[in-house]
């Protein structure tokens, strides 16, 4: 995995500006912009973008004109915006209540309460994990490290010449990344290259999203994760898809491409979910020791604070007091119980709500710990943007659906089953709030560790981000539901939004409670997960201490190839670049410049994603048809795919060559010394 020691963490002074009113207000404004963009893109194409780096860039651009701005203050802004932007992944569950016909819209205060409580629980569950998975772990945290590098370079951390080259590395790769993304929207080059072909008696697809951000993520996560994801891709598209397409006759009027895609969505993803489930349980068992030590350390820190006051702890070790954490978690169960009770006033649960509500609250309480741990680990492994958060949603809805199926087996009619499905989705929405925020929280805390932030202030900022996001998301959902509707929902029109994750999670609940779920597929996935765990343990005990993270293999199976293929490619490029840096001297500076170049690839595409979402939204308001293609210069360009591959490959090659040239040029003597803290206020 990539080392993160090249850019030392900063030590803050006690009088630094950090959690300020202006930072909170700026974070709130960015929350509205980024959350709206993420909700729209997530519902239309099933993809959301990470908001931490764009927020950091915008924050620095704004606060540089304000007197006394600090790197820690900019970090608070990106923390608020990123937590709210990540919380928008709740769209992977809530629209399911409309799709199954239980809701016709999104009741505002009920939706706000579900999103806010789940998000706050996510913060509380993941705070004790900081010591275990951030400060006491070698997980790469690609987006957390990238955001920290952006903040450091933007605030002048590093020698003059090093800082100059670092800024240039980020700027150039950002412009190239955003430029290619713009060309894809012009339709002059392809956003994805894909081909479907026969393989044996079945078929498969070879596809890759031409996304420079994925190359950057791969560079940052390292070779072990990249290889593991590639193994998952081979299992999924080289074995499972050909086998299952051969075993399933093609429906009349269906082409091979649609047949392969349908088999992947309806069968292979369930196998991937089984692999992720087993890998998640194993990961939890392996990290339960560090987690317990982290909780013990948090309790000891709280005791030291009571005995010696705040000054007895270093600023960078001051979390929210563990008593507040546990108290908030337990008190949250009261409003959760009231929400569940109010939701279950109709249907079979209403006749005897006690057992169902008790088990549901216990489920949220216990599963929240597991999900926070697993999601935090996944974010540390490959980043919050690329974590299969919908896979966690599948496992969550599967668990509560099994509980309901056991309680009401054979006692409900079709209408009662619909009521239970809706209740399962409602519980999952709360649990999913925990998943989304814990997926983001530790990434932000990693950024904070590297820039010398005070943990408790950052944790307060995360809670503020959750609250801001929770009041913004429901009206956006209502607006999109009124304008387009969701595919599969009663009365949905031709332009209905796909909301693919919500459709899949709803189908899981309906499958379990209706008795039609393919348990054999999940079992196959679980068996694959066990086999990968055995291989990983053998590799770890070998002489060279290699690894094959089981969760990364599960992600490779579960996620579409187009979203993951370039991560292993980026990991390989990063590996060879770092090997060159190790052989050629001045390794830390050269490695850091590579990190900054990779960071720029993520920054450019992320910022373009924000701008593009705003353009599409404007086109929607103007009543333009095909608003998603508002920037297209041509309807169809025959050379888009070959030209795209050529331009993409050439751009990546030139960026790496440029970075190597900049890293090899000599630095003035002593120029890489870090400045004092006072110099970066």
C-alpha positions as CSV (number, residue, x, y, z in Angstrom):
1,X,0.0,0.0,0.0
2,X,1.1,3.5,-0.6
3,X,3.1,5.1,2.2
4,X,1.7,8.3,3.6
5,X,4.7,9.5,5.5
6,X,6.0,11.7,2.7
7,X,3.9,14.6,3.8
8,X,4.2,14.9,7.6
9,X,1.2,15.8,9.7
10,X,1.1,19.3,11.0
11,X,0.9,20.2,14.7
12,X,-1.7,22.9,15.4
13,X,-1.3,25.7,17.9
14,X,-4.1,26.1,20.5
15,X,-5.1,29.6,19.2
16,X,-5.5,28.6,15.5
17,X,-8.8,29.5,13.9
18,X,-10.6,26.2,13.0
19,X,-14.3,25.9,13.7
20,X,-15.4,29.4,12.7
21,X,-18.7,30.9,11.8
22,X,-17.5,31.9,8.3
23,X,-16.2,28.4,7.7
24,X,-19.6,26.9,8.8
25,X,-21.5,29.2,6.6
26,X,-19.3,28.5,3.6
27,X,-19.6,24.8,4.2
28,X,-23.4,25.2,4.4
29,X,-23.5,26.9,1.0
30,X,-21.3,24.2,-0.6
31,X,-23.6,21.6,1.0
32,X,-26.6,22.9,-1.0
33,X,-24.6,22.9,-4.3
34,X,-22.9,19.5,-3.9
35,X,-25.8,17.7,-2.4
36,X,-28.2,18.8,-5.2
37,X,-25.7,17.7,-7.8
38,X,-25.1,14.3,-6.1
39,X,-28.8,13.6,-5.7
40,X,-29.5,14.2,-9.4
41,X,-26.5,12.2,-10.7
42,X,-27.1,9.4,-8.3
43,X,-30.7,9.0,-9.3
44,X,-30.1,9.3,-13.1
45,X,-27.0,7.1,-13.5
46,X,-26.4,5.5,-10.1
47,X,-23.0,7.4,-9.5
48,X,-22.2,10.0,-6.9
49,X,-18.9,12.0,-6.7
50,X,-16.7,12.7,-3.7
51,X,-17.2,16.3,-2.5
52,X,-14.3,16.7,-0.1
53,X,-11.6,17.7,-2.7
54,X,-13.8,20.1,-4.7
55,X,-15.0,21.7,-1.4
56,X,-11.3,22.1,-0.2
57,X,-10.4,23.8,-3.5
58,X,-13.4,26.2,-3.4
59,X,-12.8,26.9,0.3
60,X,-9.2,27.9,-0.3
61,X,-10.2,30.0,-3.3
62,X,-12.7,31.9,-1.1
63,X,-11.0,32.1,2.3
64,X,-7.7,33.3,0.8
65,X,-9.3,36.7,0.5
66,X,-10.2,36.6,4.2
67,X,-7.8,37.7,6.9
68,X,-6.4,35.0,9.2
69,X,-7.6,31.9,7.3
70,X,-5.8,28.7,8.2
71,X,-5.4,25.2,6.7
72,X,-7.5,23.8,9.6
73,X,-10.3,26.2,8.8
74,X,-10.3,25.1,5.2
75,X,-10.4,21.6,6.4
76,X,-13.6,22.3,8.4
77,X,-15.3,23.6,5.3
78,X,-14.5,20.5,3.3
79,X,-15.5,18.3,6.2
80,X,-19.0,19.9,6.4
81,X,-19.5,19.8,2.6
82,X,-18.1,16.2,2.2
83,X,-20.3,14.8,5.0
84,X,-23.5,16.3,3.5
85,X,-22.5,15.3,0.0
86,X,-21.8,11.7,1.1
87,X,-25.1,11.6,2.9
88,X,-26.8,12.1,-0.4
89,X,-26.2,8.4,-1.0
90,X,-29.4,7.9,1.1
91,X,-31.1,8.2,-2.4
92,X,-30.0,4.5,-2.8
93,X,-32.7,3.6,-0.4
94,X,-35.5,6.2,0.2
95,X,-36.8,6.2,-3.4
96,X,-37.6,2.6,-2.9
97,X,-40.6,3.6,-0.8
98,X,-42.0,5.4,-3.8
99,X,-41.1,2.5,-6.2
100,X,-43.0,-0.1,-4.1
101,X,-46.0,2.2,-4.0
102,X,-45.9,3.0,-0.3
103,X,-45.1,6.7,-0.6
104,X,-46.3,9.0,-3.4
105,X,-43.7,11.7,-2.4
106,X,-41.2,12.4,0.4
107,X,-42.9,13.6,3.6
108,X,-40.5,16.5,4.6
109,X,-40.1,16.2,8.3
110,X,-40.2,12.4,8.4
111,X,-37.5,12.3,5.7
112,X,-35.4,14.9,7.5
113,X,-35.6,12.9,10.7
114,X,-34.6,9.6,9.1
115,X,-31.7,11.1,7.3
116,X,-30.5,13.3,10.3
117,X,-30.7,10.5,12.9
118,X,-29.0,8.0,10.7
119,X,-26.2,10.4,9.8
120,X,-25.6,11.5,13.4
121,X,-25.5,7.9,14.5
122,X,-22.9,7.4,11.7
123,X,-20.7,10.1,13.2
124,X,-21.1,8.7,16.7
125,X,-20.4,5.1,15.8
126,X,-17.3,6.0,13.8
127,X,-15.6,8.5,16.3
128,X,-14.2,5.7,18.5
129,X,-12.8,4.0,15.3
130,X,-10.5,7.0,14.6
131,X,-7.7,5.7,16.9
132,X,-8.1,2.1,15.5
133,X,-8.5,2.8,11.8
134,X,-6.8,6.2,11.2
135,X,-4.0,6.9,13.7
136,X,-3.2,3.2,14.3
137,X,-3.6,1.8,10.8
138,X,-1.7,1.8,7.5
139,X,-4.8,2.0,5.3
140,X,-4.1,4.3,2.4
141,X,-7.2,6.5,2.6
142,X,-6.8,7.7,-1.0
143,X,-9.3,10.6,-0.9
144,X,-8.3,11.6,2.7
145,X,-4.6,11.8,1.7
146,X,-5.5,13.6,-1.6
147,X,-7.6,16.2,0.2
148,X,-4.8,16.8,2.7
149,X,-2.2,17.3,-0.1
150,X,-4.5,19.8,-1.8
151,X,-4.9,21.7,1.5
152,X,-1.2,21.6,2.2
153,X,-0.1,22.8,-1.2
154,X,-2.8,25.4,-1.3
155,X,-1.7,26.8,2.1
156,X,2.0,26.9,1.3
157,X,3.3,23.9,3.3
158,X,6.7,22.8,1.9
159,X,9.7,24.6,0.6
160,X,9.2,27.3,-2.0
161,X,10.3,25.3,-5.1
162,X,8.7,22.1,-3.8
163,X,5.4,23.9,-3.3
164,X,5.6,25.5,-6.7
165,X,6.1,22.2,-8.4
166,X,3.4,20.6,-6.3
167,X,0.9,23.3,-7.2
168,X,1.8,22.9,-10.9
169,X,1.4,19.1,-10.7
170,X,-2.1,19.4,-9.2
171,X,-3.1,22.2,-11.6
172,X,-1.9,20.5,-14.8
173,X,-3.4,17.1,-14.1
174,X,-6.6,18.8,-12.9
175,X,-6.9,20.7,-16.2
176,X,-6.2,17.6,-18.2
177,X,-8.7,15.5,-16.2
178,X,-11.4,18.1,-16.5
179,X,-10.6,18.7,-20.1
180,X,-11.1,15.1,-21.0
181,X,-14.3,15.0,-19.1
182,X,-15.5,18.0,-21.0
183,X,-14.6,16.4,-24.4
184,X,-16.7,13.3,-23.4
185,X,-19.7,15.6,-22.9
186,X,-19.0,17.2,-26.3
187,X,-19.4,13.6,-27.5
188,X,-16.1,14.0,-29.4
189,X,-14.4,11.3,-27.4
190,X,-16.0,8.3,-25.5
191,X,-16.6,8.3,-21.8
192,X,-16.4,4.5,-21.9
193,X,-15.0,1.8,-24.2
194,X,-16.9,-1.5,-24.1
195,X,-17.4,-4.5,-26.2
196,X,-19.6,-7.6,-25.7
197,X,-18.6,-10.9,-27.3
198,X,-19.3,-14.6,-27.1
199,X,-17.2,-16.6,-24.7
200,X,-17.8,-20.3,-24.9
201,X,-21.5,-21.0,-24.9
202,X,-22.1,-17.7,-23.1
203,X,-21.0,-14.2,-23.4
204,X,-19.2,-11.4,-21.5
205,X,-18.3,-7.7,-21.7
206,X,-15.0,-6.0,-21.6
207,X,-15.5,-2.4,-20.6
208,X,-13.6,0.5,-19.0
209,X,-14.7,4.0,-18.1
210,X,-12.2,6.5,-19.5
211,X,-12.1,8.3,-16.1
212,X,-8.9,9.9,-15.1
213,X,-10.1,10.1,-11.5
214,X,-10.1,6.2,-11.4
215,X,-6.4,6.3,-12.5
216,X,-5.7,8.7,-9.6
217,X,-7.6,6.5,-7.1
218,X,-5.6,3.5,-8.3
219,X,-2.3,5.3,-7.9
220,X,-3.3,6.2,-4.3
221,X,-4.6,2.9,-3.1
222,X,-1.6,0.8,-4.1
223,X,-0.9,-2.4,-5.9
224,X,-2.3,-4.9,-3.4
225,X,-5.8,-3.4,-3.6
226,X,-5.5,-3.0,-7.4
227,X,-4.6,-6.7,-7.9
228,X,-7.4,-7.8,-5.6
229,X,-10.0,-5.8,-7.5
230,X,-8.6,-7.2,-10.8
231,X,-9.0,-10.7,-9.4
232,X,-12.6,-9.8,-8.6
233,X,-13.1,-8.6,-12.2
234,X,-11.7,-11.8,-13.6
235,X,-14.0,-13.9,-11.4
236,X,-17.0,-11.8,-12.3
237,X,-16.6,-11.2,-16.0
238,X,-14.3,-14.1,-16.9
239,X,-16.1,-16.9,-15.0
240,X,-19.5,-16.0,-13.6
241,X,-21.0,-14.0,-16.4
242,X,-20.0,-16.5,-19.2
243,X,-21.2,-19.4,-17.0
244,X,-24.6,-17.8,-16.1
245,X,-25.3,-16.4,-19.6
246,X,-24.7,-19.9,-21.0
247,X,-27.0,-21.4,-18.5
248,X,-29.8,-18.9,-19.1
249,X,-31.5,-18.8,-22.5
250,X,-31.7,-15.4,-24.2
251,X,-35.2,-14.0,-24.2
252,X,-36.8,-13.5,-27.6
253,X,-35.9,-10.1,-29.1
254,X,-33.0,-9.6,-26.6
255,X,-29.4,-9.0,-28.0
256,X,-26.3,-10.4,-26.4
257,X,-25.3,-7.1,-24.8
258,X,-28.6,-6.7,-23.0
259,X,-28.5,-10.4,-22.0
260,X,-25.1,-10.1,-20.5
261,X,-26.0,-6.8,-18.7
262,X,-29.2,-8.3,-17.4
263,X,-27.4,-11.4,-16.0
264,X,-24.8,-9.2,-14.3
265,X,-27.4,-7.0,-12.6
266,X,-29.9,-9.8,-11.6
267,X,-27.5,-12.6,-10.7
268,X,-23.8,-11.7,-10.5
269,X,-24.3,-8.7,-8.3
270,X,-26.0,-11.0,-5.7
271,X,-23.0,-13.3,-5.8
272,X,-20.8,-10.2,-5.3
273,X,-23.0,-9.2,-2.4
274,X,-22.4,-12.6,-0.8
275,X,-18.7,-12.2,-1.2
276,X,-18.8,-8.7,0.3
277,X,-20.8,-10.1,3.2
278,X,-18.4,-12.8,4.1
279,X,-15.4,-10.5,3.6
280,X,-17.1,-7.8,5.8
281,X,-17.6,-10.3,8.6
282,X,-14.0,-11.5,8.4
283,X,-12.7,-7.9,8.2
284,X,-14.7,-7.1,11.3
285,X,-13.3,-10.1,13.2
286,X,-9.8,-9.0,12.2
287,X,-10.2,-5.4,13.3
288,X,-12.3,-6.0,16.4
289,X,-9.0,-6.0,18.5
290,X,-7.9,-2.6,17.2
291,X,-11.4,-1.3,17.6
292,X,-11.7,-2.4,21.2
293,X,-8.3,-0.9,21.9
294,X,-9.5,2.3,20.2
295,X,-12.6,2.4,22.4
296,X,-10.4,1.7,25.5
297,X,-8.1,4.5,24.4
298,X,-11.0,6.9,24.0
299,X,-12.3,6.0,27.5
300,X,-8.8,6.6,28.9
301,X,-8.6,9.9,27.1
302,X,-11.9,10.9,28.5
303,X,-10.7,10.0,32.0
304,X,-7.5,12.0,31.5
305,X,-9.6,15.0,30.4
306,X,-11.7,14.8,33.5
307,X,-8.7,14.6,35.8
308,X,-6.3,17.0,34.1
309,X,-8.5,19.2,32.0
310,X,-8.3,19.7,28.2
311,X,-4.6,20.7,28.3
312,X,-3.7,17.1,29.5
313,X,-4.3,15.9,25.9
314,X,-2.6,17.0,22.7
315,X,-5.0,18.9,20.4
316,X,-4.8,16.2,17.8
317,X,-6.0,13.6,20.3
318,X,-9.1,15.4,21.6
319,X,-12.2,13.5,20.3
320,X,-15.7,14.1,21.5
321,X,-15.9,12.7,25.0
322,X,-16.8,9.0,25.0
323,X,-19.7,9.6,27.4
324,X,-21.3,12.0,24.9
325,X,-20.8,9.4,22.2
326,X,-22.4,6.5,24.1
327,X,-25.2,8.8,25.5
328,X,-26.1,10.1,22.0
329,X,-26.3,6.6,20.6
330,X,-28.5,5.3,23.3
331,X,-30.8,8.4,23.4
332,X,-31.1,8.2,19.6
333,X,-33.0,5.0,20.0
334,X,-35.9,6.9,21.5
335,X,-36.7,9.0,18.4
336,X,-35.9,5.9,16.2
337,X,-38.5,3.9,18.2
338,X,-41.1,6.7,17.8
339,X,-40.4,6.9,14.0
340,X,-40.7,3.2,13.6
341,X,-43.9,3.1,15.7
342,X,-45.5,5.9,13.6
343,X,-44.5,4.2,10.4
344,X,-46.0,0.9,11.4
345,X,-49.5,2.1,12.2
346,X,-50.9,0.1,9.3
347,X,-50.3,-3.5,8.2
348,X,-49.5,-6.6,10.3
349,X,-47.0,-4.9,12.6
350,X,-49.8,-2.6,14.0
351,X,-51.6,-5.5,15.7
352,X,-48.6,-6.3,18.0
353,X,-45.8,-3.7,17.5
354,X,-43.7,-4.5,20.6
355,X,-41.6,-7.5,19.3
356,X,-41.1,-6.0,15.9
357,X,-40.1,-2.6,17.2
358,X,-37.8,-4.1,19.9
359,X,-36.0,-6.3,17.4
360,X,-35.7,-3.5,14.8
361,X,-34.2,-1.1,17.4
362,X,-31.8,-3.7,18.5
363,X,-30.9,-4.4,14.9
364,X,-30.1,-0.8,14.3
365,X,-28.1,-0.5,17.5
366,X,-25.9,-3.6,16.8
367,X,-25.7,-3.6,13.0
368,X,-24.7,0.1,13.2
369,X,-21.5,-0.9,14.9
370,X,-20.7,-3.5,12.3
371,X,-21.5,-1.3,9.4
372,X,-19.6,1.7,10.7
373,X,-16.5,-0.5,11.1
374,X,-16.8,-2.2,7.7
375,X,-17.6,1.0,5.8
376,X,-14.8,2.9,7.6
377,X,-12.4,0.1,6.6
378,X,-13.6,0.1,3.0
379,X,-13.2,3.8,2.7
380,X,-9.7,3.5,4.0
381,X,-9.0,0.7,1.5
382,X,-10.2,2.3,-1.8
383,X,-11.8,5.6,-0.9
384,X,-15.4,6.7,-0.1
385,X,-16.3,7.3,-3.8
386,X,-15.4,3.8,-4.8
387,X,-16.8,1.9,-1.8
388,X,-19.7,-0.4,-2.8
389,X,-22.0,1.3,-0.4
390,X,-25.0,-0.1,-2.2
391,X,-23.6,-3.6,-1.3
392,X,-23.8,-2.6,2.3
393,X,-27.4,-1.5,1.7
394,X,-28.1,-5.0,0.3
395,X,-26.8,-6.7,3.4
396,X,-28.7,-4.3,5.6
397,X,-32.0,-4.8,3.9
398,X,-31.4,-8.5,3.8
399,X,-30.9,-8.7,7.6
400,X,-34.0,-6.7,8.6
401,X,-36.1,-8.5,5.9
402,X,-35.1,-11.9,7.3
403,X,-36.2,-10.7,10.8
404,X,-39.6,-9.7,9.5
405,X,-39.9,-12.9,7.5
406,X,-39.3,-14.9,10.6
407,X,-41.8,-12.9,12.7
408,X,-44.6,-13.0,10.1
409,X,-44.0,-16.2,8.2
410,X,-47.2,-17.4,6.5
411,X,-49.4,-14.9,8.3
412,X,-49.7,-12.0,5.8
413,X,-51.4,-11.5,2.5
414,X,-50.1,-9.4,-0.5
415,X,-51.1,-6.1,1.1
416,X,-49.4,-7.1,4.4
417,X,-46.2,-8.1,2.5
418,X,-46.1,-4.7,0.9
419,X,-46.4,-3.1,4.3
420,X,-43.5,-5.3,5.6
421,X,-41.4,-4.4,2.5
422,X,-41.9,-0.7,3.2
423,X,-41.0,-1.1,6.9
424,X,-37.8,-3.0,5.9
425,X,-36.8,-0.2,3.6
426,X,-37.5,2.4,6.3
427,X,-35.3,0.6,8.8
428,X,-32.6,0.2,6.1
429,X,-32.8,4.0,5.4
430,X,-31.7,4.6,9.0
431,X,-29.0,2.1,8.9
432,X,-27.9,3.4,5.5
433,X,-27.4,6.8,7.1
434,X,-24.9,5.2,9.4
435,X,-23.2,3.5,6.5
436,X,-22.8,6.7,4.3
437,X,-21.4,8.9,7.1
438,X,-19.0,6.3,8.5
439,X,-17.9,5.7,5.0
440,X,-16.9,9.4,4.8
441,X,-16.1,10.3,8.4
442,X,-12.8,8.4,8.8
443,X,-11.7,9.7,5.4
444,X,-12.2,13.2,6.7
445,X,-10.5,12.4,10.0
446,X,-7.5,11.1,8.0
447,X,-7.3,14.5,6.3
448,X,-7.6,16.1,9.6
449,X,-4.7,14.0,11.0
450,X,-2.5,15.1,8.2
451,X,-3.2,18.8,8.5
452,X,-3.2,19.0,12.3
453,X,-6.9,19.4,12.9
454,X,-8.6,19.0,16.3
455,X,-10.7,15.8,16.1
456,X,-13.6,17.0,18.2
457,X,-14.0,20.2,16.1
458,X,-14.0,18.1,13.0
459,X,-16.6,15.7,14.5
460,X,-18.8,18.7,15.3
461,X,-18.4,19.8,11.7
462,X,-19.5,16.4,10.5
463,X,-22.6,16.6,12.6
464,X,-23.3,20.1,11.1
465,X,-22.8,18.7,7.6
466,X,-25.3,15.9,8.4
467,X,-27.9,18.4,9.6
468,X,-27.4,20.7,6.6
469,X,-27.7,17.8,4.2
470,X,-30.8,16.3,5.9
471,X,-32.8,19.5,5.3
472,X,-31.7,19.8,1.7
473,X,-32.1,16.3,0.4
474,X,-35.9,15.7,0.8
475,X,-37.1,18.8,-1.2
476,X,-34.7,17.8,-4.0
477,X,-36.0,14.3,-4.0
478,X,-39.6,15.6,-4.1
479,X,-38.8,18.0,-7.0
480,X,-37.2,15.2,-9.0
481,X,-40.0,12.8,-8.2
482,X,-42.6,15.3,-9.3
483,X,-40.7,16.2,-12.5
484,X,-39.6,12.7,-13.6
485,X,-40.7,10.0,-11.2
486,X,-38.7,6.7,-10.8
487,X,-38.6,3.7,-13.1
488,X,-40.8,1.0,-11.7
489,X,-42.9,3.3,-9.6
490,X,-46.7,3.5,-10.2
491,X,-47.4,6.1,-12.9
492,X,-43.7,6.6,-13.9
493,X,-43.3,8.1,-17.4
494,X,-40.8,7.6,-20.2
495,X,-38.2,10.0,-18.7
496,X,-38.4,8.5,-15.2
497,X,-35.1,8.3,-13.3
498,X,-33.5,4.9,-13.1
499,X,-32.5,5.0,-9.4
500,X,-30.7,1.7,-9.9
501,X,-29.5,1.1,-6.4
502,X,-32.9,1.8,-4.9
503,X,-34.5,-0.5,-7.4
504,X,-32.1,-3.3,-6.4
505,X,-32.5,-2.9,-2.7
506,X,-36.3,-2.8,-3.0
507,X,-36.1,-6.0,-5.0
508,X,-34.1,-7.7,-2.3
509,X,-36.8,-6.8,0.3
510,X,-39.5,-8.0,-2.0
511,X,-37.6,-11.2,-2.7
512,X,-37.1,-12.1,0.9
513,X,-40.5,-11.3,2.1
514,X,-42.2,-12.7,-1.0
515,X,-40.1,-15.9,-0.9
516,X,-38.4,-15.4,-4.3
517,X,-34.8,-14.4,-3.4
518,X,-32.0,-16.4,-5.0
519,X,-30.2,-17.7,-1.9
520,X,-28.1,-20.0,-4.1
521,X,-26.4,-16.9,-5.7
522,X,-25.6,-15.4,-2.3
523,X,-24.3,-18.8,-1.2
524,X,-21.9,-19.0,-4.2
525,X,-20.6,-15.5,-3.3
526,X,-20.1,-16.5,0.3
527,X,-18.1,-19.6,-0.9
528,X,-15.9,-17.4,-3.1
529,X,-15.4,-15.1,-0.1
530,X,-14.2,-17.9,2.1
531,X,-11.7,-19.1,-0.7
532,X,-10.3,-15.5,-1.0
533,X,-9.9,-15.2,2.7
534,X,-7.9,-18.4,2.8
535,X,-5.7,-17.2,-0.1
536,X,-5.2,-13.8,1.6
537,X,-4.1,-15.5,4.9
538,X,-1.6,-17.7,3.0
539,X,-0.1,-14.7,1.2
540,X,0.2,-12.8,4.5
541,X,2.1,-15.6,6.2
542,X,4.5,-16.1,3.3
543,X,8.1,-14.8,3.2
544,X,7.2,-11.7,1.2
545,X,4.1,-10.8,3.3
546,X,1.8,-10.2,0.3
547,X,-1.9,-9.7,0.6
548,X,-5.2,-9.9,-1.3
549,X,-7.8,-7.9,0.6
550,X,-11.0,-9.9,0.4
551,X,-13.2,-6.8,0.5
552,X,-11.5,-5.5,-2.6
553,X,-12.1,-8.8,-4.4
554,X,-15.7,-8.6,-3.5
555,X,-15.9,-5.1,-4.8
556,X,-14.4,-6.2,-8.1
557,X,-17.1,-8.8,-8.4
558,X,-20.0,-6.6,-7.4
559,X,-19.2,-3.3,-9.2
560,X,-19.6,-3.0,-13.0
561,X,-16.3,-3.4,-14.8
562,X,-16.6,0.0,-16.3
563,X,-16.3,1.6,-12.8
564,X,-13.4,-0.5,-11.6
565,X,-11.1,-1.6,-14.4
566,X,-8.9,1.5,-14.4
567,X,-8.3,1.3,-10.7
568,X,-5.9,-1.7,-11.1
569,X,-4.4,0.2,-14.1
570,X,-3.7,3.2,-11.9
571,X,-2.4,1.0,-9.2
572,X,0.1,-0.5,-11.6
573,X,1.2,2.9,-12.9
574,X,1.6,4.1,-9.3
575,X,3.7,1.0,-8.4
576,X,6.1,1.5,-11.3
577,X,6.4,5.2,-10.6
578,X,7.2,4.6,-7.0
579,X,9.7,1.9,-7.9
580,X,11.4,4.5,-10.1
581,X,11.4,7.0,-7.3
582,X,13.0,4.5,-4.9
583,X,15.8,3.7,-7.3
584,X,16.6,7.3,-8.2
585,X,17.0,9.0,-4.8
586,X,15.1,11.8,-3.0
587,X,12.3,9.3,-2.7
588,X,9.9,11.2,-0.4
589,X,9.7,14.3,-2.6
590,X,9.3,12.2,-5.8
591,X,6.6,10.1,-4.3
592,X,4.8,13.1,-3.0
593,X,4.8,14.8,-6.4
594,X,3.3,11.6,-7.8
595,X,0.6,11.7,-5.2
596,X,-0.1,15.3,-6.1
597,X,-0.4,14.5,-9.8
598,X,-2.8,11.6,-9.0
599,X,-4.7,14.0,-6.7
600,X,-5.1,16.4,-9.5
601,X,-6.8,13.7,-11.7
602,X,-9.4,13.3,-9.0
603,X,-9.8,17.1,-8.4
604,X,-10.3,18.0,-12.1
605,X,-13.0,15.4,-12.8
606,X,-14.7,16.1,-9.4
607,X,-14.9,19.8,-10.1
608,X,-16.2,19.2,-13.6
609,X,-18.8,16.9,-12.2
610,X,-20.1,19.7,-10.0
611,X,-20.2,22.1,-12.9
612,X,-21.8,19.6,-15.3
613,X,-24.5,18.8,-12.7
614,X,-25.3,22.5,-12.4
615,X,-25.5,22.9,-16.2
616,X,-27.8,19.9,-16.5
617,X,-30.0,21.2,-13.7
618,X,-30.2,24.5,-15.5
619,X,-31.2,22.8,-18.8
620,X,-33.9,20.9,-16.9
621,X,-35.4,24.1,-15.6
622,X,-35.3,25.6,-19.1
623,X,-37.4,22.7,-20.3
624,X,-34.8,21.3,-22.7
625,X,-35.2,17.7,-23.8
626,X,-32.2,15.4,-23.5
627,X,-30.8,17.7,-20.8
628,X,-28.1,15.2,-20.0
629,X,-26.7,15.9,-23.5
630,X,-26.9,19.6,-23.3
631,X,-23.2,20.1,-24.1
632,X,-23.1,17.6,-27.0
633,X,-21.7,19.1,-30.2
634,X,-22.6,16.0,-32.3
635,X,-25.3,13.4,-31.9
636,X,-22.9,10.5,-32.8
637,X,-19.2,10.5,-33.6
638,X,-18.0,7.2,-35.2
639,X,-14.4,7.7,-34.1
640,X,-15.3,8.6,-30.5
641,X,-14.1,5.3,-29.0
642,X,-10.7,4.9,-30.7
643,X,-10.0,8.6,-30.5
644,X,-11.0,8.5,-26.8
645,X,-8.7,5.6,-26.0
646,X,-5.8,7.3,-27.9
647,X,-6.3,10.7,-26.3
648,X,-6.8,9.2,-22.8
649,X,-3.7,6.9,-23.0
650,X,-1.5,9.7,-24.4
651,X,-2.7,12.2,-21.8
652,X,-1.9,9.8,-18.9
653,X,1.5,8.9,-20.3
654,X,2.5,12.5,-20.8
655,X,1.4,13.4,-17.3
656,X,3.5,10.7,-15.8
657,X,6.5,11.7,-18.0
658,X,6.1,15.3,-17.0
659,X,5.8,14.4,-13.3
660,X,9.0,12.3,-13.5
661,X,10.8,15.2,-15.2
662,X,9.7,17.7,-12.5
663,X,10.6,15.3,-9.7
664,X,14.0,14.6,-11.2
665,X,15.0,18.3,-11.5
666,X,17.2,19.3,-8.6
667,X,15.8,21.3,-5.7
668,X,17.6,24.2,-4.1
669,X,19.5,23.1,-0.9
670,X,17.2,22.8,2.1
671,X,14.1,23.7,0.1
672,X,12.1,20.6,1.2
673,X,12.2,21.7,4.9
674,X,8.7,22.1,6.2
675,X,7.9,25.6,7.6
676,X,6.8,26.2,11.1
677,X,3.1,26.2,12.1
678,X,3.1,29.9,12.4
679,X,4.1,30.2,8.7
680,X,1.0,28.4,7.5
681,X,-1.7,30.1,9.5
